[in-house]
Amino acid sequence: MTEFKRIPPEQAQALRDNGAVVVDVRDPQTFSANHIPNSQHLDNHSIHDFITKADLDKPLVVVCYHGNSSQSAAAYLVSQGFSDVYSLDGGFELWRNTFPNETAQG
C-alpha cells in the first residue's frame, strides 16, 4: 500500500480484533479522558520512538477527533515506511457513538 485508506469504525474494529495497532493523535488530556482500548497516544514527542520500534508491515489505524487530522498523520506514517495504514473516518467521536462500550480512560 502506498497510500492510506479511510475506513469506518466497523472495519477499524475488525482490524483491531486481528491485531492492528491503533494510534491516537488527539491531545494528551483528551486521550487520557477517553480512547479506544489498547490504543497508543502519538504526538510530536513520541512519534520518532514509535516509528523506530514499530513493525512497519503491521496494520496501523490512526484515530483523531473527527477523522481529519488522522488523514495527515496517516499520510506521514506511509511516508515513513508503514505499508498498511488506515485513517478512522469520523474519528473517535464516531467510534464512541458506534461502540459506546469500547472506550477506556487513563
Contacts in CASP RR format, 6 or more apart in sequence:
PFRMAT RR
TARGET T0000
AUTHOR 0000-0000-0000
METHOD contacts of the structure
MODEL  1
MTEFKRIPPEQAQALRDNGAVVVDVRDPQTFSANHIPNSQHLDNHSIHDF
ITKADLDKPLVVVCYHGNSSQSAAAYLVSQGFSDVYSLDGGFELWRNTFP
NETAQG
1 78 0 8 1.000
1 83 0 8 1.000
1 84 0 8 1.000
1 85 0 8 1.000
2 78 0 8 1.000
3 75 0 8 1.000
3 78 0 8 1.000
4 62 0 8 1.000
4 71 0 8 1.000
4 74 0 8 1.000
4 75 0 8 1.000
4 77 0 8 1.000
4 78 0 8 1.000
4 85 0 8 1.000
4 86 0 8 1.000
4 87 0 8 1.000
5 85 0 8 1.000
5 86 0 8 1.000
5 87 0 8 1.000
6 71 0 8 1.000
6 86 0 8 1.000
6 87 0 8 1.000
6 89 0 8 1.000
7 15 0 8 1.000
7 61 0 8 1.000
7 86 0 8 1.000
7 87 0 8 1.000
7 88 0 8 1.000
7 89 0 8 1.000
8 89 0 8 1.000
8 94 0 8 1.000
9 88 0 8 1.000
9 89 0 8 1.000
9 90 0 8 1.000
9 91 0 8 1.000
9 94 0 8 1.000
9 95 0 8 1.000
9 98 0 8 1.000
9 99 0 8 1.000
10 98 0 8 1.000
11 86 0 8 1.000
12 20 0 8 1.000
12 22 0 8 1.000
12 61 0 8 1.000
12 63 0 8 1.000
12 86 0 8 1.000
12 88 0 8 1.000
12 95 0 8 1.000
13 99 0 8 1.000
13 102 0 8 1.000
15 59 0 8 1.000
15 61 0 8 1.000
15 86 0 8 1.000
16 22 0 8 1.000
16 36 0 8 1.000
16 38 0 8 1.000
16 61 0 8 1.000
18 59 0 8 1.000
19 58 0 8 1.000
19 59 0 8 1.000
20 58 0 8 1.000
20 59 0 8 1.000
20 60 0 8 1.000
20 61 0 8 1.000
20 86 0 8 1.000
21 40 0 8 1.000
21 54 0 8 1.000
21 55 0 8 1.000
21 58 0 8 1.000
21 59 0 8 1.000
21 60 0 8 1.000
21 61 0 8 1.000
22 36 0 8 1.000
22 38 0 8 1.000
22 39 0 8 1.000
22 40 0 8 1.000
22 60 0 8 1.000
22 61 0 8 1.000
22 63 0 8 1.000
23 39 0 8 1.000
23 40 0 8 1.000
23 41 0 8 1.000
23 42 0 8 1.000
23 50 0 8 1.000
23 60 0 8 1.000
23 61 0 8 1.000
23 62 0 8 1.000
23 63 0 8 1.000
23 73 0 8 1.000
24 31 0 8 1.000
24 35 0 8 1.000
24 36 0 8 1.000
24 39 0 8 1.000
24 40 0 8 1.000
24 41 0 8 1.000
24 42 0 8 1.000
24 63 0 8 1.000
24 64 0 8 1.000
24 92 0 8 1.000
25 42 0 8 1.000
25 43 0 8 1.000
25 62 0 8 1.000
25 63 0 8 1.000
25 64 0 8 1.000
25 69 0 8 1.000
25 70 0 8 1.000
25 73 0 8 1.000
26 35 0 8 1.000
26 41 0 8 1.000
26 63 0 8 1.000
26 64 0 8 1.000
26 65 0 8 1.000
26 69 0 8 1.000
26 92 0 8 1.000
27 43 0 8 1.000
28 41 0 8 1.000
28 43 0 8 1.000
30 65 0 8 1.000
31 39 0 8 1.000
31 41 0 8 1.000
32 41 0 8 1.000
32 105 0 8 1.000
32 106 0 8 1.000
33 105 0 8 1.000
33 106 0 8 1.000
34 92 0 8 1.000
34 96 0 8 1.000
34 103 0 8 1.000
34 104 0 8 1.000
34 105 0 8 1.000
35 41 0 8 1.000
35 63 0 8 1.000
35 92 0 8 1.000
35 103 0 8 1.000
35 104 0 8 1.000
35 105 0 8 1.000
35 106 0 8 1.000
36 63 0 8 1.000
36 92 0 8 1.000
36 95 0 8 1.000
36 102 0 8 1.000
36 103 0 8 1.000
36 104 0 8 1.000
37 102 0 8 1.000
37 103 0 8 1.000
37 104 0 8 1.000
38 104 0 8 1.000
39 63 0 8 1.000
40 50 0 8 1.000
42 50 0 8 1.000
42 73 0 8 1.000
51 77 0 8 1.000
51 80 0 8 1.000
54 60 0 8 1.000
54 82 0 8 1.000
56 81 0 8 1.000
56 82 0 8 1.000
56 83 0 8 1.000
57 83 0 8 1.000
57 84 0 8 1.000
58 84 0 8 1.000
59 84 0 8 1.000
59 85 0 8 1.000
59 86 0 8 1.000
60 74 0 8 1.000
60 77 0 8 1.000
60 82 0 8 1.000
60 84 0 8 1.000
60 85 0 8 1.000
60 86 0 8 1.000
61 86 0 8 1.000
61 87 0 8 1.000
61 88 0 8 1.000
62 70 0 8 1.000
62 71 0 8 1.000
62 73 0 8 1.000
62 74 0 8 1.000
62 77 0 8 1.000
62 85 0 8 1.000
62 86 0 8 1.000
62 87 0 8 1.000
62 88 0 8 1.000
63 70 0 8 1.000
63 88 0 8 1.000
63 91 0 8 1.000
63 92 0 8 1.000
63 95 0 8 1.000
64 70 0 8 1.000
64 73 0 8 1.000
64 88 0 8 1.000
64 91 0 8 1.000
64 92 0 8 1.000
65 91 0 8 1.000
65 92 0 8 1.000
65 93 0 8 1.000
66 90 0 8 1.000
66 91 0 8 1.000
66 93 0 8 1.000
66 94 0 8 1.000
67 87 0 8 1.000
67 88 0 8 1.000
67 89 0 8 1.000
67 90 0 8 1.000
67 91 0 8 1.000
70 87 0 8 1.000
70 88 0 8 1.000
70 91 0 8 1.000
71 87 0 8 1.000
73 87 0 8 1.000
74 85 0 8 1.000
74 86 0 8 1.000
74 87 0 8 1.000
77 85 0 8 1.000
78 85 0 8 1.000
88 94 0 8 1.000
88 95 0 8 1.000
95 102 0 8 1.000
95 103 0 8 1.000
96 103 0 8 1.000
END
